[in-house]
Amino acid sequence: MLSVQSLTKKFGGVAALAGCSLEIPEGQITAIIGPNGAGKSTLLNCIAGAVTPDGGHVRYLGTDVTGAKPYILARNRLVRTFQISRELSSLSLLENVLLARQNASDESFFDPILFPARVRRQQDADIDKAMKLLVRVGLEGLADATPNILSGGQKKLLELARALMLEPRMVLLDEPAAGVAPPMVQVLIGIIKELHQEGVTFVLVEHNMDMVSALSDQVCVMAEGKDLMSGSFEQVASDARVVEAYLGGVL
């Protein structure tokens, strides 16, 4: 479904990616792990279109999308969440989810004037869809509140609901457990498992090994900007190269 081939990226002469390659099968949950500085975030940013690699290719559903803008990828149902949540604090939770609407007719100049009934129907349908997503992540009771009252874990749930508004085929999760209390991590794990069972493919960059072991079909290990190995969690955890990579890095 997603193929990364020999990606390279330098920042000020420092190689964040040095020929990284990996394959993400459709319908699986793939975790990308490695010590700090391994290049995990840069890899995710290159896949998501936030950073253009210096070399190599990213292919999604058979199409070369190297350097494609994030909104282009989103239209093709490849979306991401962020390690530090990026909600708009002046908007309600419901409005934050609605930000992800595609092809909204009420944003055109002529449609609200020429086709007001159709525009209202779409608005109602979008609001209903967004509310159902808030229900799904357990935030429906806060739909009219602003995100400043949310815990770190609730903000991650809000980001996930907004991503789901795009009806994604693949979701890239950037450290979903970072700054999240253990009980909320379990809530996130449960929701991700449900979505996976419904056919959504996930890629997560994560340091929380409880989440990685609970979710992953495949674990890809990175070190020094390269892919070190891939396998099941059990295979990876017992591999001497992985142990050495972590002991040689900063955990």
C-alpha positions in Angstrom: 0.0 0.0 0.0 2.9 2.3 0.9 6.4 1.9 -0.3 9.4 3.9 0.9 12.5 3.5 -1.3 16.0 4.7 -0.3 14.9 8.0 1.2 17.6 10.5 2.1 17.3 13.9 3.8 19.9 16.2 5.3 19.5 19.2 7.5 22.5 21.5 7.6 24.8 18.7 6.4 23.5 16.2 9.0 21.8 13.1 7.5 18.5 12.5 9.2 17.6 9.9 6.6 20.4 7.9 4.9 18.7 5.5 2.4 15.7 4.4 4.5 13.4 1.8 2.9 10.2 0.1 4.1 7.0 -1.5 2.9 3.6 -0.9 4.6 1.1 -3.6 3.7 -2.6 -2.7 3.4 -4.7 -3.7 6.4 -1.9 -3.9 8.9 -0.7 -1.8 11.8 3.0 -1.0 11.4 5.0 0.6 14.2 8.2 2.5 13.5 10.6 2.5 16.5 14.1 3.4 17.3 16.2 5.5 19.6 16.0 9.3 19.6 17.7 10.7 16.5 17.1 7.6 14.4 15.1 9.6 11.8 11.6 8.4 12.6 9.9 11.8 12.7 11.7 12.9 9.5 10.6 9.7 7.8 7.0 10.4 8.8 7.2 14.0 7.7 8.5 12.9 4.3 5.7 10.4 3.9 3.1 12.9 4.9 4.4 15.6 2.6 5.5 18.0 5.3 9.2 17.6 4.2 10.5 16.9 0.7 13.3 14.3 0.7 16.6 14.9 -1.0 16.5 11.5 -2.7 14.4 8.4 -3.0 10.7 7.8 -3.5 7.4 7.4 -1.7 4.7 5.4 -3.5 1.2 5.3 -2.2 -1.4 2.9 -3.9 1.1 2.5 -6.7 1.5 6.2 -7.4 4.7 8.2 -6.8 3.7 10.8 -4.2 7.3 12.0 -3.3 7.0 15.6 -2.2 3.2 15.8 -2.7 1.5 18.4 -0.6 -0.3 17.2 2.5 -3.7 18.3 1.2 -3.2 16.3 -2.0 -2.4 13.2 0.2 -5.5 13.9 2.4 -7.7 14.0 -0.7 -6.4 10.5 -1.5 -7.2 9.4 2.1 -3.7 9.4 3.5 -3.8 11.5 6.7 -1.8 12.1 9.8 -1.9 13.2 13.4 0.8 15.1 15.3 2.9 14.4 18.4 1.9 17.9 19.7 -1.8 18.3 19.0 -2.7 21.2 16.6 -6.2 22.1 17.5 -7.6 25.6 17.1 -8.2 26.9 20.6 -10.8 29.5 19.6 -13.1 26.9 18.0 -15.3 24.3 19.7 -14.4 20.6 19.5 -17.2 20.1 16.9 -15.8 23.0 14.8 -12.3 21.5 15.0 -13.5 18.2 13.6 -15.5 20.1 10.9 -12.3 21.7 9.7 -11.4 18.5 7.9 -14.5 18.7 5.6 -13.8 18.2 1.9 -15.5 20.0 -0.9 -17.8 22.0 1.4 -20.4 23.8 -0.8 -20.9 26.5 1.8 -17.3 27.7 1.2 -18.0 28.6 -2.4 -19.3 32.0 -3.4 -22.3 31.0 -5.5 -23.7 27.8 -3.9 -25.1 29.4 -0.8 -26.9 32.0 -3.0 -28.1 29.7 -5.8 -28.6 26.4 -3.9 -29.3 27.3 -0.2 -31.4 24.2 0.5 -28.6 21.9 -0.8 -26.0 23.8 1.2 -28.0 23.4 4.4 -28.5 19.7 3.8 -24.7 19.3 3.4 -24.0 21.3 6.5 -26.5 19.2 8.5 -24.9 16.0 7.2 -21.4 17.2 8.0 -22.4 18.2 11.5 -24.1 14.8 12.0 -20.9 13.1 10.8 -18.6 15.1 13.0 -20.9 14.5 16.1 -20.8 10.7 15.4 -17.0 10.9 15.4 -16.9 12.7 18.7 -19.2 10.0 20.1 -16.8 7.4 18.8 -13.8 8.9 20.6 -15.9 9.7 23.8 -15.9 13.5 23.5 -19.5 14.1 22.5 -20.2 15.7 25.9 -17.7 18.4 25.2 -18.7 19.1 21.6 -19.4 22.8 22.3 -16.4 23.3 24.6 -13.0 24.7 23.4 -9.9 22.4 23.4 -8.2 24.3 26.2 -10.1 22.3 28.8 -8.9 18.9 27.4 -6.2 16.7 28.8 -3.3 15.6 26.6 -5.0 12.3 25.9 -8.3 14.0 25.0 -6.5 16.2 22.5 -5.1 13.1 20.8 -8.6 11.8 20.6 -9.8 15.0 19.0 -7.0 14.9 16.5 -8.0 11.3 15.6 -11.6 12.3 15.2 -10.6 15.1 12.8 -8.5 12.7 10.8 -11.4 10.3 10.6 -13.6 13.1 9.1 -11.6 12.4 5.9 -12.6 8.7 5.8 -8.9 7.7 5.6 -7.5 4.5 4.1 -4.2 5.1 5.9 -3.5 7.1 9.1 0.0 8.1 10.2 0.1 8.5 14.0 3.0 10.5 15.4 3.7 9.3 18.9 0.0 9.0 19.9 0.9 7.9 23.5 3.3 10.9 24.1 2.2 12.9 27.2 -0.9 10.7 27.6 -1.8 9.0 30.9 -1.8 5.2 30.9 -5.7 4.8 31.2 -6.1 7.1 28.1 -3.4 5.1 26.3 -5.7 2.1 26.7 -8.6 4.0 25.3 -6.5 5.0 22.3 -5.4 1.4 21.8 -9.1 0.2 21.8 -10.2 2.8 19.3 -7.3 2.1 16.9 -8.0 -1.6 17.1 -11.7 -1.0 16.2 -10.7 1.2 13.2 -8.2 -1.4 12.1 -10.8 -4.1 12.1 -12.9 -1.8 9.9 -10.1 -1.7 7.3 -8.0 1.3 8.2 -4.3 0.9 7.8 -2.1 2.5 10.5 1.5 3.6 10.7 2.6 4.8 14.1 5.9 6.3 15.3 6.0 5.4 19.0 8.2 5.0 22.0 5.6 3.4 24.2 6.4 -0.3 23.9 3.1 -1.3 25.6 1.2 0.4 22.7 3.6 -1.1 20.1 3.2 -4.6 21.4 -0.6 -4.3 21.8 -1.2 -3.0 18.3 1.5 -3.9 15.8 1.4 -6.5 13.1 4.8 -5.3 11.9 7.5 -3.4 13.7 10.2 -1.5 11.7 13.3 -0.5 13.6 15.3 2.6 12.5 18.8 3.6 13.6 21.0 6.4 12.2 18.6 7.3 9.4 18.3 3.7 8.1 15.9 0.8 8.4 17.6 -1.7 10.6 15.1 -4.6 10.5 11.4 -5.4 10.3 9.4 -8.2 11.9 7.0 -9.1 14.6 7.3 -7.4 18.0 8.7 -10.6 19.4 11.3 -10.9 16.7 12.4 -7.3 17.0 12.6 -7.3 20.8 14.9 -10.3 20.8 17.2 -9.2 18.0 20.8 -8.3 19.1 21.0 -5.5 16.5 18.0 -3.7 18.0 19.3 -4.0 21.5 22.6 -2.5 20.4 20.9 0.3 18.6 18.9 1.3 21.6 21.8 0.9 24.0 23.9 3.1 21.7 21.2 5.8 21.5 19.3 7.8 24.0 16.2 6.0 25.3 
